[in-house]
Amino acid sequence: MAPPTGKRVKGVQIFRPFVYGTTARPFDEKTNPKPAGIPDDHTHSWTVFIKGIDDVDITYWLRRVQFKLHESIPNHVRMVEGVKGQPFQIHETGWGEFEITMKLYYVPESSEKPQTLYHHLRLHPFGRTEEEKEAMRLNGGEVISWVYEEQIFNEPYEPFYDILISGALPPSASTLKDGSGSGAGSGAATPTSANTPGASSNKGGNKKGHERSHSRASVSTNKDGKNYEPKEEPFVIQRSEGGVLERSAMIPLVNRPGQPFSRETEQLEIQKLKEAKLKVDEMKKQMMEELEKKQKRLEALKAESAKAT
């Protein structure tokens, strides 16, 4: 962890969505043949990863990831350095399930301590219902165990704050090059001012096609130790295929193949919660009615007992 530089931006909390998990496939001669040299008892190929939502780059805040696999696997502790635009991932083969430890190391500008995630490698179909398990079996046996997560940076240091919000559209940007509304969200929340850069928390996606340049100046000195004009390092803001703005907290509006997390998914989960609440309320109502009947029956039995004595 690098020593802190600058001051913390008080009252500000910034989040960035990302996805982590595993994808496994059984070996099959037609769809997933076993490569030469793989042990005979290995039944699956699998991948563990951490990546941005809609595959956007996250190396501007995440520098490297340490994956700790089962001790029976050669070189079971592996460090994966960030490569712009690519996920942090490891490809392996095996026959058993186990818990994977992922340690996240942030960029030096953040001065944040490493954080740890845990994920259970799934090789076989799973789910809350038999229908969900069967759906995995019909998907060529591919077992997807992915988790949506949000990385929260509480009161980040000023240099890191500037990096985090470099992909956010300013409040004055009302239209994009393609004519659509901005809808950009930085994923920052501040109780002091809604006009502070990065203060919006809107995560909805828009049409892609918008590009905008930021320039990050690199402070330099000459041989005499005097400052000279800084070099401009342009960062071009782009949108992903799902409409997610680079370096923002946006998520896609709808699902696409290979991209199961979106506003659509969120609404489906909310609907499930509403349906579950209705079911619980109905069960509670039935339980209270049954309890009331039993209470009346108990009072009647007490009255009969009192008369008999």
ABEGO torsion letter per residue (X at the ends): XBBBBEBBBBGBBBBBBBBBEBBBBBBBAAABBBBBGBBAABABBBBBBBBBBGGBBAAAABABBBBBBBAABBGABBBBBBBBGBBBBBBBBEABBBBBBBBBBBBAAAGBBBBBBBBBBBABBBEABAAAAAAAAAAGGBBBBBBBBBBBBBGBBAAAAAAAAAABBBAABABBAAGBBAGBBAGBBBAABAABBGABABABBBBBGBBBBBBBBBBBBBAAGBBBBBBBBBBBBBBBAAGBBBGBABBBABBBBGBABBAAAAAAAAAAAAAAAAAAAAAAAAAAAAAAAAAAAAAAAAAAAAAAX
